[in-house]
Amino acid sequence: MRAALTPVVLAALLLVAGCGGGGGSAVSTRPTVEGIQTGQAQGAWIFRPAGTPKRLVIFFHGQGDETESTPANHRPWIDHLVKKGAVVVYPRFEQLYSRAILDPAVAGVRKASGRLDLKGLPVLALGYSRGAALALEYAAVAARQHVPVPDAVESVNPVPYGETARIVDLSPVSPQTQMAVIVSEKDPHAADGAELLLQRLRVAGFPGSQIELNIAHSKGYFTADHLGPLSASPAARAAYWAPTDALITSLLRHQ
């Protein structure tokens, strides 16, 4: 997936990247954005809501170019999550394609979580495309790596593997984790990817009763294909945002 990095987007991202100073965990009266960049693909963006955060969402991006490694393609969805009270961490684990992305992703989350007060917050790992598999692989190593452990994982239009430098064992994923998959009806590769990703979970002994599958449907001028989650149209919001909101609400009920 490739997207043009317009001057307006570039200027906005440079502004975000330059505001990674103190940060801290102080409650803000308005939404804020902080960029933590290291010169390597091990940074992150932190999106804080107005008021006290109600949940943490770790948003794993897909494979792409320099734009996809920033929040630009997913900003409407991120802003929606923030408006709903989430603090969103968007780790940057590659700038161009890399086989080894799990460790950089963990490093980015660790840097971001060190600037936040996350005690007691439910955690959703949300991933798109390659990030959809990476979100699950992150859940498998999070406890061992001492980073926020997801209570739920949502994989949107997944491929079967995020990390390709090695095969990540999924057996450490807690059987209590809620697992949701969203597959776009016009994305045959996502259907195949979801089947193989779920096969990895079955081999790891993960209980099928904890897995929910949603199909994103096309409507009107909106086509539910691989790039569908990048849209902010009403039909896209119903197809992708609404199931995610429902999953988050269920996490709050089980606190």
C-alpha positions as CSV (number, residue, x, y, z in Angstrom):
1,M,0.0,0.0,0.0
2,R,1.3,3.4,-1.0
3,A,0.0,6.9,-0.3
4,A,1.2,10.3,-1.3
5,L,2.9,12.3,1.4
6,T,1.5,15.7,0.6
7,P,3.2,18.9,1.8
8,V,0.3,19.5,4.3
9,V,0.7,16.0,5.8
10,L,4.4,16.3,5.9
11,A,4.3,19.6,7.7
12,A,1.8,18.2,10.2
13,L,3.9,15.1,10.9
14,L,7.0,17.2,11.3
15,L,5.2,19.3,13.9
16,V,4.0,16.2,15.7
17,A,7.5,14.7,15.7
18,G,8.9,17.8,17.1
19,C,6.7,17.9,20.2
20,G,8.2,14.9,21.9
21,G,9.6,16.7,24.9
22,G,8.6,16.0,28.4
23,G,5.2,14.5,27.8
24,G,4.5,13.0,31.3
25,S,1.2,11.6,32.4
26,A,-0.6,14.8,33.4
27,V,-4.3,14.9,32.6
28,S,-5.0,17.4,29.7
29,T,-8.1,19.4,29.2
30,R,-7.9,18.8,25.4
31,P,-6.6,16.1,23.2
32,T,-2.8,16.2,22.6
33,V,-0.3,14.4,20.4
34,E,3.3,13.6,21.2
35,G,5.9,12.1,18.9
36,I,8.8,10.0,20.3
37,Q,11.3,9.6,17.5
38,T,14.8,8.1,17.8
39,G,16.0,8.2,14.2
40,Q,15.3,4.5,14.0
41,A,12.0,2.7,13.5
42,Q,11.6,2.3,17.2
43,G,9.6,5.4,18.1
44,A,5.9,6.0,18.6
45,W,3.2,8.6,18.6
46,I,1.0,9.1,21.7
47,F,-2.5,10.5,21.3
48,R,-4.0,11.5,24.7
49,P,-7.7,12.3,25.2
50,A,-9.1,15.2,27.0
51,G,-9.5,14.2,30.7
52,T,-8.5,10.9,32.3
53,P,-8.0,8.0,29.8
54,K,-10.5,5.2,30.0
55,R,-8.5,2.6,28.0
56,L,-5.2,2.1,26.0
57,V,-5.3,1.2,22.3
58,I,-2.0,0.2,20.7
59,F,-2.5,0.7,17.0
60,F,-0.1,-1.4,14.8
61,H,0.1,0.0,11.2
62,G,0.4,-2.0,8.0
63,Q,3.3,-2.5,5.7
64,G,3.8,0.4,3.4
65,D,6.0,3.4,2.8
66,E,7.0,6.3,5.0
67,T,3.4,7.5,5.2
68,E,2.0,4.2,6.6
69,S,4.8,4.3,9.3
70,T,3.2,7.5,10.5
71,P,-0.4,7.9,11.8
72,A,-1.5,9.9,8.7
73,N,-3.4,7.1,6.9
74,H,-5.3,6.1,10.1
75,R,-5.7,9.5,11.7
76,P,-9.6,9.7,11.5
77,W,-9.9,6.3,13.3
78,I,-7.3,7.3,15.9
79,D,-9.1,10.6,16.5
80,H,-12.4,8.7,17.0
81,L,-10.8,6.4,19.5
82,V,-9.3,9.4,21.4
83,K,-12.7,11.1,21.4
84,K,-14.1,8.0,23.0
85,G,-11.6,8.3,25.8
86,A,-8.7,6.1,24.7
87,V,-5.0,7.0,24.9
88,V,-3.6,5.6,21.6
89,V,-0.1,4.5,21.1
90,Y,1.0,4.2,17.4
91,P,4.4,2.4,17.4
92,R,6.7,2.9,14.4
93,F,8.4,-0.4,13.7
94,E,9.6,0.1,10.1
95,Q,10.0,3.0,7.7
96,L,10.4,0.7,4.7
97,Y,9.9,-3.0,4.6
98,S,11.8,-5.0,7.3
99,R,11.5,-8.6,8.2
100,A,12.2,-8.1,11.9
101,I,9.5,-5.8,13.3
102,L,8.4,-7.2,16.6
103,D,11.3,-6.0,18.7
104,P,11.1,-2.4,17.3
105,A,7.4,-2.4,17.9
106,V,7.9,-3.5,21.5
107,A,10.6,-0.8,21.9
108,G,8.2,1.8,20.6
109,V,5.4,0.7,23.0
110,R,7.9,0.6,25.9
111,K,9.0,4.2,25.3
112,A,5.5,5.4,25.0
113,S,4.1,3.5,28.0
114,G,6.9,4.9,30.1
115,R,5.4,8.4,29.6
116,L,1.9,7.3,30.6
117,D,0.0,6.3,33.7
118,L,-1.7,3.1,32.5
119,K,-2.6,1.4,35.8
120,G,-5.9,-0.3,35.7
121,L,-6.7,0.6,32.0
122,P,-8.0,-2.1,29.7
123,V,-5.7,-2.7,26.7
124,L,-6.7,-3.3,23.1
125,A,-4.0,-4.3,20.5
126,L,-5.5,-3.1,17.2
127,G,-3.7,-4.0,14.0
128,Y,-4.3,-3.5,10.3
129,S,-2.9,-5.7,7.5
130,R,0.6,-6.8,8.5
131,G,0.0,-5.0,11.8
132,A,-3.0,-7.3,12.3
133,A,-0.7,-10.3,12.7
134,L,1.8,-8.2,14.6
135,A,-0.8,-7.2,17.2
136,L,-1.3,-10.9,18.0
137,E,2.4,-11.6,18.1
138,Y,2.8,-8.6,20.4
139,A,0.2,-10.1,22.7
140,A,2.3,-13.3,22.8
141,V,5.5,-11.5,24.1
142,A,4.1,-8.6,26.0
143,A,4.2,-10.1,29.5
144,R,7.7,-11.4,29.0
145,Q,8.8,-8.0,27.7
146,H,7.2,-6.1,30.5
147,V,5.0,-3.9,28.3
148,P,1.2,-3.5,28.4
149,V,-0.5,-6.9,27.9
150,P,-3.6,-6.8,25.7
151,D,-6.9,-7.8,27.2
152,A,-8.2,-8.0,23.6
153,V,-6.7,-8.2,20.1
154,E,-8.4,-7.0,17.0
155,S,-7.0,-8.0,13.6
156,V,-8.3,-6.1,10.6
157,N,-7.7,-7.5,7.1
158,P,-4.9,-9.7,8.5
159,V,-2.0,-11.4,6.8
160,P,-0.8,-14.6,8.6
161,Y,2.5,-13.3,9.8
162,G,3.8,-9.9,11.0
163,E,7.3,-10.8,12.1
164,T,8.9,-12.8,9.2
165,A,12.5,-13.0,10.5
166,R,11.3,-15.8,12.8
167,I,8.1,-17.6,13.7
168,V,6.6,-16.1,16.9
169,D,5.1,-18.7,19.2
170,L,1.5,-17.7,20.0
171,S,1.0,-20.1,22.9
172,P,1.8,-17.5,25.6
173,V,-1.3,-15.5,24.6
174,S,-3.6,-15.7,27.6
175,P,-6.7,-17.9,26.9
176,Q,-8.7,-15.1,28.6
177,T,-7.8,-12.7,25.8
178,Q,-10.7,-11.6,23.6
179,M,-9.7,-12.1,19.9
180,A,-11.6,-10.3,17.1
181,V,-11.0,-10.5,13.4
182,I,-12.5,-8.1,10.8
183,V,-12.3,-9.2,7.2
184,S,-13.4,-7.0,4.3
185,E,-15.7,-8.9,1.9
186,K,-13.8,-7.6,-1.2
187,D,-10.4,-8.5,0.1
188,P,-9.8,-12.2,-0.7
189,H,-6.2,-12.0,0.6
190,A,-7.5,-11.0,4.0
191,A,-9.8,-14.0,4.1
192,D,-6.9,-16.3,3.4
193,G,-4.7,-14.4,5.9
194,A,-7.4,-14.7,8.6
195,E,-7.7,-18.4,8.0
196,L,-4.0,-18.9,8.4
197,L,-3.7,-16.6,11.4
198,L,-6.5,-18.4,13.2
199,Q,-4.8,-21.7,12.3
200,R,-1.7,-20.4,14.2
201,L,-4.0,-19.8,17.2
202,R,-5.5,-23.2,17.0
203,V,-2.1,-24.8,16.9
204,A,-1.1,-22.7,20.0
205,G,-4.2,-24.1,21.8
206,F,-6.1,-20.8,22.0
207,P,-9.8,-21.4,22.7
208,G,-12.1,-20.9,19.8
209,S,-14.8,-19.6,22.1
210,Q,-12.7,-16.4,22.6
211,I,-12.6,-15.6,18.9
212,E,-15.2,-13.4,17.1
213,L,-15.3,-12.9,13.3
214,N,-16.8,-9.9,11.7
215,I,-17.3,-9.3,7.9
216,A,-17.0,-5.7,6.7
217,H,-19.6,-5.1,3.9
218,S,-19.6,-2.7,1.0
219,K,-22.3,-0.1,0.9
220,G,-23.2,2.5,-1.7
221,Y,-20.0,4.1,-2.9
222,F,-17.9,2.5,-0.2
223,T,-16.0,-0.7,-1.1
224,A,-15.0,-2.9,1.7
225,D,-11.6,-4.0,0.3
226,H,-8.1,-4.0,1.7
227,L,-7.9,-0.2,1.9
228,G,-11.4,0.0,3.3
229,P,-10.2,0.7,6.9
230,L,-8.4,3.8,5.7
231,S,-11.8,5.4,4.9
232,A,-13.8,7.6,7.3
233,S,-17.1,7.4,5.4
234,P,-20.2,6.5,7.4
235,A,-20.2,3.0,5.8
236,A,-16.6,2.5,6.8
237,R,-17.2,3.6,10.3
238,A,-20.1,1.1,10.5
239,A,-17.9,-1.7,9.1
240,Y,-14.7,-1.2,11.1
241,W,-15.2,1.4,13.9
242,A,-18.5,0.1,15.3
243,P,-17.3,-3.5,16.0
244,T,-14.1,-2.0,17.6
245,D,-16.2,0.3,19.8
246,A,-18.3,-2.7,20.9
247,L,-15.2,-4.8,21.7
248,I,-13.8,-1.9,23.8
249,T,-17.2,-1.5,25.6
250,S,-17.1,-5.2,26.5
251,L,-13.7,-4.8,28.0
252,L,-15.0,-2.0,30.3
253,R,-17.9,-4.1,31.4
254,H,-15.5,-6.9,32.5
255,Q,-13.2,-4.6,34.5
